[in-house]
């Protein structure tokens, strides 16, 4: 989980660059990487499976996601339960 805010105009290439360059992780490793926008009403999830990326996008009509706003160099690790 990327703390702080992420520019939601970024797509697969931009998000995978954040994963590799800023976090030092391999975007092809099969981990799920989650990003949130400034207003905390949009999420993008990047996931590599076999031979291609999945890019999930979630936008809330009402409310906001609970999200750590302080930028941290290292992403937070979550369990699948915490992600849900």
C-alpha positions as CSV (number, residue, x, y, z in Angstrom):
1,X,0.0,0.0,0.0
2,X,1.5,3.3,-1.1
3,X,1.1,5.9,1.6
4,X,0.4,9.5,0.8
5,X,-1.3,10.4,-2.5
6,X,-0.8,9.1,-6.0
7,X,-1.6,10.9,-9.3
8,X,-4.6,8.9,-10.6
9,X,-3.7,9.8,-14.2
10,X,-0.9,7.2,-13.9
11,X,-1.7,3.9,-15.6
12,X,0.1,0.6,-15.5
13,X,3.5,1.9,-16.7
14,X,3.5,4.8,-14.3
15,X,2.4,2.8,-11.3
16,X,4.8,0.0,-12.0
17,X,7.6,2.6,-12.1
18,X,6.6,3.8,-8.7
19,X,6.7,0.3,-7.4
20,X,10.2,-0.4,-8.8
21,X,11.9,2.9,-8.5
22,X,10.4,4.4,-5.3
23,X,9.7,1.3,-3.4
24,X,12.4,-1.0,-4.7
25,X,10.0,-3.9,-5.3
26,X,9.5,-6.0,-8.4
27,X,6.1,-5.2,-9.9
28,X,6.2,-8.7,-11.6
29,X,6.5,-10.6,-8.3
30,X,2.8,-11.2,-7.9
31,X,2.2,-8.8,-5.0
32,X,-0.8,-6.4,-5.0
33,X,0.1,-2.7,-5.0
34,X,-2.6,-0.2,-3.9
35,X,-2.6,3.5,-4.6
36,X,-5.0,6.3,-3.5
37,X,-5.8,9.9,-4.7
38,X,-5.6,13.1,-2.7
39,X,-9.4,13.3,-2.0
40,X,-9.3,9.6,-0.9
41,X,-12.3,8.6,-3.0
42,X,-10.4,6.7,-5.7
43,X,-8.2,3.6,-5.5
44,X,-6.0,1.8,-8.1
45,X,-4.7,-1.7,-7.5
46,X,-1.9,-3.0,-9.7
47,X,-1.3,-6.8,-9.9
48,X,0.8,-9.0,-12.2
49,X,-0.7,-12.3,-13.2
50,X,1.1,-14.8,-15.5
51,X,1.6,-12.7,-18.6
52,X,0.0,-9.3,-17.9
53,X,-1.0,-6.7,-15.4
54,X,-4.4,-6.2,-13.9
55,X,-5.4,-2.6,-13.1
56,X,-8.4,-2.4,-10.8
57,X,-10.0,1.0,-10.3
58,X,-12.5,1.8,-7.5
59,X,-14.3,5.2,-7.2
60,X,-16.6,6.0,-4.3
61,X,-19.8,8.0,-4.9
62,X,-20.0,8.9,-1.2
63,X,-17.5,8.7,1.6
64,X,-13.7,8.3,1.7
65,X,-11.2,5.5,2.1
66,X,-9.2,5.4,5.3
67,X,-5.7,6.1,4.1
68,X,-2.4,7.1,5.8
69,X,-1.8,10.6,4.5
70,X,1.9,10.9,5.6
71,X,4.2,10.0,2.8
72,X,6.5,7.1,3.6
73,X,9.4,5.9,1.5
74,X,8.4,2.3,2.1
75,X,4.9,1.0,1.3
76,X,2.9,-0.6,4.1
77,X,2.3,-4.3,4.0
78,X,-1.3,-5.5,4.5
79,X,-2.9,-8.9,4.9
80,X,-5.7,-9.7,2.5
81,X,-8.2,-9.2,5.4
82,X,-6.9,-5.7,6.1
83,X,-7.1,-4.9,2.4
84,X,-10.8,-5.9,2.3
